[in-house]
Amino acid sequence: MLLFGILVMFQTVSLPGQFAHMARESPDFAYLRWPATAVTVFWLLCVQVVIVATWKLLSLVKADRIFSEVALKWVDVIVWAIGAAWAVLVGVFLYVGFNADDPGLPLLLFLLLTGVTVLGLLMVVMRALLRQATVLRTDMEAVI
């Protein structure tokens, strides 16, 4: 819950203020203020969605209802949030890659893109495992 609150503070106060400061300090890049603010706020929103979905999944574990269709829906929410963040990151990577003079930032973004890709694929695998376990548990309950 604390992390969620910190992310809300970053979205509403810190990031807009930081990008406004950067626009004042570097007028040549001031046109990037609002796109950079929107993209970073969107990424934090995706993280918040993952936090809420994980919290819901943990409550399902506690209630011993993790092997249910409800759990699969929350895992889908996580997969979609990661996918949305990934798609925006691809756009940022391409924009920066085609406009960069220095390879440092594009390489850093490529590393981040690779990490988010792996995380997304891992969640797809975990979803498939949860689906199989749900089917097996349902079959076992039908036998008993």
C-alpha positions as a Python dict, from the first residue, in 0.01 Angstrom:
ca = {
    (1, 'M'): (0, 0, 0),
    (2, 'L'): (290, 233, 79),
    (3, 'L'): (443, 167, -263),
    (4, 'F'): (111, 250, -428),
    (5, 'G'): (97, 583, -240),
    (6, 'I'): (455, 668, -334),
    (7, 'L'): (377, 599, -699),
    (8, 'V'): (72, 828, -685),
    (9, 'M'): (293, 1102, -538),
    (10, 'F'): (544, 1055, -819),
    (11, 'Q'): (267, 1067, -1081),
    (12, 'T'): (103, 1381, -951),
    (13, 'V'): (384, 1589, -805),
    (14, 'S'): (737, 1467, -863),
    (15, 'L'): (745, 1372, -1231),
    (16, 'P'): (551, 1672, -1366),
    (17, 'G'): (770, 1900, -1154),
    (18, 'Q'): (1088, 1727, -1267),
    (19, 'F'): (1001, 1753, -1636),
    (20, 'A'): (900, 2119, -1593),
    (21, 'H'): (1238, 2186, -1432),
    (22, 'M'): (1417, 2005, -1714),
    (23, 'A'): (1225, 2210, -1971),
    (24, 'R'): (1339, 2533, -1802),
    (25, 'E'): (1700, 2414, -1779),
    (26, 'S'): (1719, 2280, -2136),
    (27, 'P'): (1491, 2488, -2360),
    (28, 'D'): (1605, 2289, -2666),
    (29, 'F'): (1428, 1983, -2523),
    (30, 'A'): (1128, 2165, -2372),
    (31, 'Y'): (901, 2015, -2639),
    (32, 'L'): (955, 1675, -2474),
    (33, 'R'): (811, 1790, -2140),
    (34, 'W'): (453, 1672, -2190),
    (35, 'P'): (526, 1355, -2389),
    (36, 'A'): (785, 1248, -2130),
    (37, 'T'): (543, 1327, -1847),
    (38, 'A'): (261, 1132, -2014),
    (39, 'V'): (479, 829, -2087),
    (40, 'T'): (628, 805, -1739),
    (41, 'V'): (292, 858, -1570),
    (42, 'F'): (148, 584, -1794),
    (43, 'W'): (430, 346, -1699),
    (44, 'L'): (368, 412, -1331),
    (45, 'L'): (-3, 350, -1389),
    (46, 'C'): (88, 11, -1539),
    (47, 'V'): (298, -66, -1230),
    (48, 'Q'): (4, 33, -1009),
    (49, 'V'): (-227, -199, -1203),
    (50, 'V'): (20, -484, -1150),
    (51, 'I'): (37, -402, -777),
    (52, 'V'): (-342, -408, -739),
    (53, 'A'): (-375, -730, -939),
    (54, 'T'): (-99, -895, -734),
    (55, 'W'): (-272, -782, -416),
    (56, 'K'): (-597, -939, -539),
    (57, 'L'): (-415, -1261, -626),
    (58, 'L'): (-258, -1274, -282),
    (59, 'S'): (-601, -1233, -124),
    (60, 'L'): (-722, -1525, -339),
    (61, 'V'): (-428, -1733, -213),
    (62, 'K'): (-519, -1648, 145),
    (63, 'A'): (-882, -1748, 81),
    (64, 'D'): (-765, -2070, -94),
    (65, 'R'): (-936, -1962, -417),
    (66, 'I'): (-627, -1911, -633),
    (67, 'F'): (-726, -2199, -863),
    (68, 'S'): (-1029, -2025, -1009),
    (69, 'E'): (-1139, -1826, -1312),
    (70, 'V'): (-1123, -1509, -1100),
    (71, 'A'): (-750, -1561, -1050),
    (72, 'L'): (-699, -1608, -1423),
    (73, 'K'): (-870, -1276, -1488),
    (74, 'W'): (-632, -1098, -1247),
    (75, 'V'): (-333, -1264, -1415),
    (76, 'D'): (-472, -1142, -1749),
    (77, 'V'): (-481, -790, -1604),
    (78, 'I'): (-111, -822, -1517),
    (79, 'V'): (-27, -954, -1865),
    (80, 'W'): (-219, -669, -2034),
    (81, 'A'): (-56, -404, -1812),
    (82, 'I'): (290, -539, -1891),
    (83, 'G'): (198, -559, -2261),
    (84, 'A'): (76, -198, -2265),
    (85, 'A'): (391, -77, -2091),
    (86, 'W'): (599, -283, -2334),
    (87, 'A'): (424, -133, -2639),
    (88, 'V'): (486, 222, -2520),
    (89, 'L'): (847, 131, -2437),
    (90, 'V'): (894, 3, -2794),
    (91, 'G'): (769, 339, -2922),
    (92, 'V'): (1005, 530, -2694),
    (93, 'F'): (1294, 300, -2791),
    (94, 'L'): (1231, 357, -3161),
    (95, 'Y'): (1193, 734, -3121),
    (96, 'V'): (1510, 765, -2914),
    (97, 'G'): (1698, 516, -3131),
    (98, 'F'): (1631, 707, -3451),
    (99, 'N'): (1706, 1048, -3296),
    (100, 'A'): (2002, 969, -3068),
    (101, 'D'): (2354, 1096, -3125),
    (102, 'D'): (2497, 875, -2850),
    (103, 'P'): (2431, 499, -2829),
    (104, 'G'): (2410, 501, -2448),
    (105, 'L'): (2040, 577, -2402),
    (106, 'P'): (1919, 348, -2684),
    (107, 'L'): (2126, 63, -2538),
    (108, 'L'): (1983, 129, -2193),
    (109, 'L'): (1631, 134, -2337),
    (110, 'F'): (1703, -189, -2527),
    (111, 'L'): (1814, -353, -2202),
    (112, 'L'): (1495, -232, -2031),
    (113, 'L'): (1288, -353, -2328),
    (114, 'T'): (1450, -695, -2303),
    (115, 'G'): (1374, -710, -1929),
    (116, 'V'): (1009, -614, -1976),
    (117, 'T'): (980, -869, -2259),
    (118, 'V'): (1115, -1144, -2034),
    (119, 'L'): (879, -1038, -1754),
    (120, 'G'): (581, -1045, -1991),
    (121, 'L'): (673, -1386, -2128),
    (122, 'L'): (722, -1517, -1774),
    (123, 'M'): (372, -1400, -1683),
    (124, 'V'): (230, -1574, -1992),
    (125, 'V'): (398, -1898, -1879),
    (126, 'M'): (272, -1851, -1522),
    (127, 'R'): (-80, -1795, -1656),
    (128, 'A'): (-62, -2120, -1852),
    (129, 'L'): (60, -2303, -1542),
    (130, 'L'): (-222, -2154, -1334),
    (131, 'R'): (-475, -2259, -1597),
    (132, 'Q'): (-341, -2617, -1596),
    (133, 'A'): (-341, -2631, -1217),
    (134, 'T'): (-697, -2496, -1209),
    (135, 'V'): (-814, -2764, -1452),
    (136, 'L'): (-635, -3038, -1254),
    (137, 'R'): (-785, -2920, -926),
    (138, 'T'): (-1132, -2903, -1081),
    (139, 'D'): (-1086, -3257, -1218),
    (140, 'M'): (-966, -3380, -877),
    (141, 'E'): (-1267, -3225, -703),
    (142, 'A'): (-1499, -3391, -955),
    (143, 'V'): (-1342, -3733, -883),
    (144, 'I'): (-1371, -3691, -507),
}
